[in-house]
C-alpha cells in the first residue's frame, strides 16, 4: 500500500533526510507531495506523526493505487 501526504511549503534537505522512506515532489497547486510505501494503518499514523513532528503542515493525505 502507498500513501501521499500533501504539505504546505517546500521540504528542506534536512527534513527529507529525516524521512528517507518517502520521496518528494512539488505539488501542482503548491506545496509538496510526500509519497511512499506503508505497511498498514499503524504505519500511516506513525509517518503522519513524524511529518507533523518535523513542523510540517499536512493539508491532505490519501492512499494511492498500487
C-alpha positions as CSV (number, residue, x, y, z in Angstrom):
1,X,0.0,0.0,0.0
2,X,1.2,3.5,-0.8
3,X,0.2,6.9,0.7
4,X,0.7,10.5,-0.3
5,X,0.8,13.4,2.1
6,X,0.4,17.0,0.7
7,X,2.1,19.6,2.8
8,X,2.4,23.3,2.7
9,X,5.6,24.8,1.5
10,X,8.9,23.2,0.5
11,X,10.8,20.4,2.2
12,X,14.4,21.1,3.1
13,X,17.2,18.6,2.6
14,X,17.4,18.2,6.3
15,X,13.7,17.3,6.6
16,X,13.9,14.9,3.7
17,X,16.9,13.2,5.4
18,X,14.6,12.5,8.4
19,X,12.0,10.8,6.1
20,X,14.2,8.5,3.9
21,X,11.3,6.1,3.2
22,X,9.3,8.8,1.2
23,X,10.0,10.7,-2.0
24,X,9.0,14.3,-2.5
25,X,8.0,16.4,-5.4
26,X,6.5,19.8,-5.9
27,X,2.7,19.6,-5.9
28,X,1.0,21.1,-9.0
29,X,-1.3,23.5,-6.9
30,X,1.5,24.5,-4.5
31,X,3.2,22.8,-1.6
32,X,5.0,19.5,-1.7
33,X,3.8,15.9,-2.1
34,X,5.5,13.2,0.1
35,X,4.7,9.7,-1.1
36,X,5.9,6.2,-0.4
37,X,5.0,2.7,0.8
38,X,3.5,1.9,4.1
39,X,2.8,-1.5,5.7
40,X,-0.5,-0.8,7.4
41,X,-2.7,1.8,9.1
42,X,-0.4,2.0,12.1
43,X,2.5,2.8,9.8
44,X,0.4,5.6,8.2
45,X,-0.3,7.1,11.6
46,X,3.4,6.8,12.6
47,X,4.5,8.5,9.4
48,X,1.9,11.3,9.9
49,X,3.1,11.9,13.4
50,X,6.7,12.1,12.2
51,X,5.8,14.5,9.5
52,X,3.9,16.8,11.8
53,X,6.6,16.4,14.4
54,X,9.1,17.9,12.0
55,X,6.9,21.1,11.9
56,X,5.2,20.3,8.5
57,X,1.5,21.1,8.0
58,X,-0.3,18.3,6.2
59,X,-3.3,19.6,4.2
60,X,-4.3,16.3,2.6
61,X,-3.4,12.6,2.7
62,X,-4.7,9.8,0.6
63,X,-4.0,6.2,-0.3
64,X,-2.5,5.8,-3.8
65,X,-3.3,2.9,-6.1
66,X,-0.7,0.2,-6.1
